[in-house]
Amino acid sequence: MIFINNRDRSLIDELNNCLKNCNECKIAVAYVRNSGVNPIIGNIEKVIKGGGNVKLITSHQMGITESEAIESLLDIGAVVKVFDNPKKTFHPKAYIFKSIGKSEYIIGSSNLSRSAIVDGIEWNLHFDSRNPSSFLIEDEFDRIWDSDDSRNINKENIGTFFNTDAKNDFTDFVKREDTITVSSNKLQEILNNNVCYPVTKRPDGTTTWKFNLSVNKVSRLLNENEFYVVVRCDYKSPDEVIFAIPSGYLKYNIFPYANQGNSSRYLFEVNKRTFQFNWQRSIKMDGKPFVVSK
């Protein structure tokens, strides 16, 4: 049995390792967010493309689960349900991975969000089917999955359960888990002491910014302390936008999906209006720690 606390051992690594070695995955979590789906969606997709099944059941309680995260999973063929019983709460955090002759389980405190699987204070246990009680977990998952309280989610009804406009003090607080407040002094410090990539102003009428990062340089820096990659778009123009991207976010949410045009550089193209990357619909550069000057 392995104890995972995101300090000595991170849940994101455990999840990705388990996904690489399974042919079926079942996930039951109270909340699902883009920041938790993006770092593992590549390996989830590989399970599905390899002929495996991925099932996820979550809740719509308090408006915390993001509809975009659910859409991303539906897009790659995962089967998603929502627990819909106003008289009961839904609060499990369970990850089940099945392969030939073996099953693995991760049970604990982590929902599917960045802080929960990367660097938040969480306690999870990872064990396999040799544990004599392990079968009880999958039996309970299947019972809830097959119950009348679990509703199938698809593109047509997703808005019924996950209201993207839901606002209240609690959900606003939870959604700030992915953000980093950057003061003007901090911004200047970032600009002075980090990897900076000016992007010159492109002709009027163009809809994207383009930039690239050196694979070797960034990989080397990732082994050191936390840093920012600063991208100054429309450099020194009245329309300049500065993105300060934390290295941890690059490592887990961007690089796994970036277009590596050749062996030495990651290539990026960002829509000026939506701030969406061209290669991953659900990853955006707004609403995150990115836009620090505009």
PENOR-V26920 format. One record per run of one state. SS is the DSSP state (@ for helix, = for strand, . for the rest). FROM is the first residue (numbers start at 1). TO is the last residue. Records with the same first field share a line. If there is no record, write none. Layout:
SS=FROM-TO  FROM-TO
This chain:
.=1-1  5-10  21-23  30-31  33-33  38-40  50-52  60-60  64-66  76-78  84-92  100-101  109-111  113-113  120-123  129-133  146-149  153-157  162-168  179-183  194-194  200-207  223-227  234-240  258-258  260-264  272-275  278-283  285-290  294-294
==2-4  24-29  32-32  53-59  79-83  93-99  102-108  112-112  124-128  150-152  195-199  208-214  228-233  241-246  259-259  265-271  276-277  284-284  291-293
@=11-20  34-37  41-49  61-63  67-75  114-119  134-145  158-161  169-178  184-193  215-222  247-257
